[in-house]
Amino acid sequence: MELRDENSRYRAYLEQRKLDEQRQQIELDRILQAELDRQNAKRLEKLHAEKDKRTKLLHEVIEGRQQQLIERSIILFFLHNQLITLFS
């Protein structure tokens, strides 16, 4: 009888240990997932910031090129008018 009671207590102890380990694993998984989510959010924020910087730079380059083309057109217009004046 005593051996049976001891065996029953030991099984109950093992079952409790198993439940405790499962709870610990669930908590560890939750902590790990929270950390992964935080890192992913940080990475996405960095990617968005880099994309915004590239987009802004592209717009600046395009605007600069457009300004160059406008200035070139103006210069060509004046040169053309001067040539016309010279040969008229």
C-alpha positions in Angstrom: 0.0 0.0 0.0 2.7 2.4 0.9 4.6 1.7 -2.3 1.4 2.3 -4.3 0.9 5.6 -2.5 4.5 6.6 -3.2 4.2 5.5 -6.8 1.0 7.6 -7.1 2.6 10.6 -5.5 5.6 10.3 -7.9 3.3 10.1 -10.9 1.5 13.2 -9.7 4.8 14.9 -9.2 5.9 14.0 -12.7 2.6 15.2 -14.1 3.0 18.5 -12.3 6.5 18.8 -13.6 5.3 18.2 -17.1 2.6 20.8 -16.7 5.1 23.3 -15.3 7.5 22.7 -18.2 4.7 23.1 -20.7 3.8 26.5 -19.1 7.4 27.5 -19.1 7.7 26.6 -22.8 4.6 28.5 -23.6 5.9 31.6 -21.8 9.3 31.2 -23.5 7.6 30.9 -26.9 5.5 34.1 -26.1 8.6 36.0 -25.1 10.5 34.8 -28.2 7.6 35.8 -30.5 7.3 39.2 -28.8 11.1 39.8 -29.4 10.8 38.6 -33.1 7.8 40.9 -33.6 9.7 43.8 -32.1 12.7 43.1 -34.3 10.5 42.8 -37.4 8.8 46.1 -36.6 12.2 47.8 -36.2 13.4 46.3 -39.5 10.3 47.3 -41.4 10.6 50.8 -39.9 14.2 51.0 -41.1 13.2 49.7 -44.6 10.4 52.3 -44.9 12.8 55.1 -43.8 15.3 54.0 -46.4 12.7 53.7 -49.1 11.5 57.3 -48.3 15.1 58.5 -48.5 15.6 56.9 -51.9 12.3 58.3 -53.2 13.2 61.8 -52.0 16.6 61.5 -53.6 15.1 60.3 -56.8 12.7 63.3 -56.9 15.6 65.7 -56.2 17.6 64.1 -59.0 14.7 64.4 -61.4 14.0 68.0 -60.4 17.7 68.8 -60.9 17.7 67.3 -64.3 14.5 69.1 -65.3 16.1 72.4 -64.2 19.2 71.6 -66.2 17.1 70.9 -69.3 15.2 74.2 -68.8 18.4 76.1 -68.5 19.8 74.4 -71.6 16.6 75.2 -73.5 16.9 78.9 -72.5 20.6 79.0 -73.5 19.8 77.4 -76.8 16.9 79.7 -77.4 19.1 82.8 -76.8 21.9 81.3 -79.0 19.4 80.6 -81.7 18.1 84.2 -81.5 21.6 85.6 -81.6 22.4 83.5 -84.7 19.3 84.7 -86.4 20.2 88.3 -85.5 23.7 87.8 -86.8 22.7 86.3 -90.1 19.7 88.5 -90.7 
